[in-house]
Amino acid sequence: MSDSRTDHTAKFTTHWSDENLGIITIEGEIDASNSGPFADHVAECAATGTHLVLDLSDLQFFGTAGFSSLHTINVQCANASARWAMVTGDAVSRLLRVCDPDHTLPVAESIAEAITLLDGEPRRLLQLVAEPS
């Protein structure tokens, strides 16, 4: 089953290979005008399936609002008990080098690698620890 929608300069296409695995392909540009609908679309999918792959490899532009959406997506997926990973292209990788130097977000080189990552050990969430007194 597949569905597709366009929001400003981005096209979101979701393909469900089974009831648990959704592959969301984003084409075009993610900026302040559509970063909210981007996060909302992924949240809707997270409520439906337990594994999501975001294929961002064909994006021509990925702004800082998109990076903020990735953190929102991370929280939404955790709340829905959904696991996710993303495949990045040049636009996303460039921003992640600056904004996520510690590699806290789940990145894979290909859709196949992302699926393998999701089938493996669950990622550990960051845990806040009080500073020693």
Buried (B, 14 or more C-beta within 10 A) or exposed (E): EEEEEEBBBBBBBBBBEEEBBBBBBBBBBBBEBBBBBBBBBBBEBBEBBBBBBBBBBEBEBBBEBBBBBBBBBBEBBBEBEBBBBBBBBEBBEEBBEEBBEEEBBBBBEEBEBBBEBBEEEEBEEEEEEEEEE
